[in-house]
Amino acid sequence: MPLVLDSPGLQHLSIFDYGGLGSIQNMPHLETAYVGHLVPQPNDKFLRSFSSVGSLHLRLMDVECFSAINFPRLMKFKLHLFKRSFSELRPGYSEYCSLEPLMLFLHNSLILKFLRSAT
């Protein structure tokens, strides 16, 4: 049974997910989040849970899940992308991901003041 987090009063969160976390719900007061979502195919449903944060530090394997998420309060964003090992690559998958979803994400983060990215 997947874990579900529901904590309306939570302001700061540090969490790593390797595929066992089902969902995060009802965190309207979340100010900062340090999130490791280290799954082969991340989905936007998980990341949408953090759309109300002002400061977000993400560790991901892929940025495909960014395109449809709006972060209206985000002022500080750090992104660390992990490369997949060659043994994990799917047929037809390049080790280099498209940054177009990330560009759409940045376009939707209107008050962003700080950005750091690393691979």
For each residue, the residues with C-beta under 8 A, 3 or more apart:
1: 22
2: 20 21 22 23
3: 20 21 22
4: 22 23 24 25
5: 15 21 23 24 25 27
6: 24 25 26
7: 10 26 27
8: 26 27 28 29
9: 29
10: 7 13 27 29 30
11: 29 30 31 32
12: 30 31 32 33
13: 10 27 30 32 33 34 35
14: 33 34 35
15: 5 21 33 34 35 36
16: 35 36 38 59
17: 20 21 35 36 37 38 39 46
18: 38 39
19: 39
20: 2 3 17
21: 2 3 5 15 17 24 46
22: 1 2 3 4
23: 2 4 5 45 46 49
24: 4 5 6 21 27 46 49 50
25: 4 5 6 49
26: 6 7 8
27: 5 7 8 10 13 24 30 49 52
28: 8 52
29: 8 9 10 11
30: 10 11 12 13 27 33 50 52 53
31: 11 12 53 54 55
32: 11 12 13 53 54 55 56
33: 12 13 14 15 30 50 53 55 56 57
34: 13 14 15 57
35: 13 14 15 16 17 47 50 56 57 58 59
36: 15 16 17 58 59
37: 17 42 46 47 58 59 60
38: 16 17 18 59 60 61 82
39: 17 18 19 42 61
40: 61 62 84 88
41: 62 64
42: 37 39 46 47 60 61 62 64 65
43: 46 47 65
44: 47 48 65 66 67 68 69
45: 23 48 49
46: 17 21 23 24 37 42 43 49 65
47: 35 37 42 43 44 50 51 58 65 66 69
48: 44 45 51 69
49: 23 24 25 27 45 46
50: 24 30 33 35 47 53 56 71
51: 47 48 69 70 71 72
52: 27 28 30 73
53: 30 31 32 33 50 56 71 73 74
54: 31 32 73 74 75 76
55: 31 32 33 74 75 76 77
56: 32 33 35 50 53 71 74 76 77 78
57: 33 34 35 77 78 79 80
58: 35 36 37 47 77 78 79 80
59: 16 35 36 37 38 80 82
60: 37 38 42 63 65 79 80 81 82
61: 38 39 40 42 81 82 83 84
62: 40 41 42 65 81 97
63: 60 66 79 81 97 98 99 101 102 105
64: 41 42 67 97 98 101
65: 42 43 44 46 47 60 62 69 101
66: 44 47 63 69 101 102 104 105
67: 44 64 100 101 104 105
68: 44
69: 44 47 48 51 65 66 105 108
70: 51 108 109
71: 50 51 53 56 74 77 105 108 109 112
72: 51 109 110 111
73: 52 53 54 111
74: 53 54 55 56 71 77 109 111 112
75: 54 55 111 112 113 114
76: 54 55 56 112 113 114
77: 55 56 57 58 71 74 109 112 114 115 116
78: 56 57 58 115 116 117
79: 57 58 60 63 102 115 116 117 118
80: 57 58 59 60 117 118 119
81: 60 61 62 63 97 117 118 119
82: 38 59 60 61 119
83: 61 95 119
84: 40 61 88 89 95
85: 88 89
86: 89 95
87:
88: 40 84 85
89: 84 85 86 93 95
90: 93
91:
92:
93: 89 90
94: 97
95: 83 84 86 89
96:
97: 62 63 64 81 94
98: 63 64 101
99: 63 102 103
100: 67 103 104
101: 63 64 65 66 67 98 104 105
102: 63 66 79 99 105 106
103: 99 100 106 107
104: 66 67 100 101 107 108
105: 63 66 67 69 71 101 102 108 109
106: 102 103 109 112 115
107: 103 104
108: 69 70 71 104 105
109: 70 71 72 74 77 105 106 112
110: 72
111: 72 73 74 75
112: 71 74 75 76 77 106 109 115
113: 75 76
114: 75 76 77
115: 77 78 79 106 112
116: 77 78 79
117: 78 79 80 81
118: 79 80 81
119: 80 81 82 83
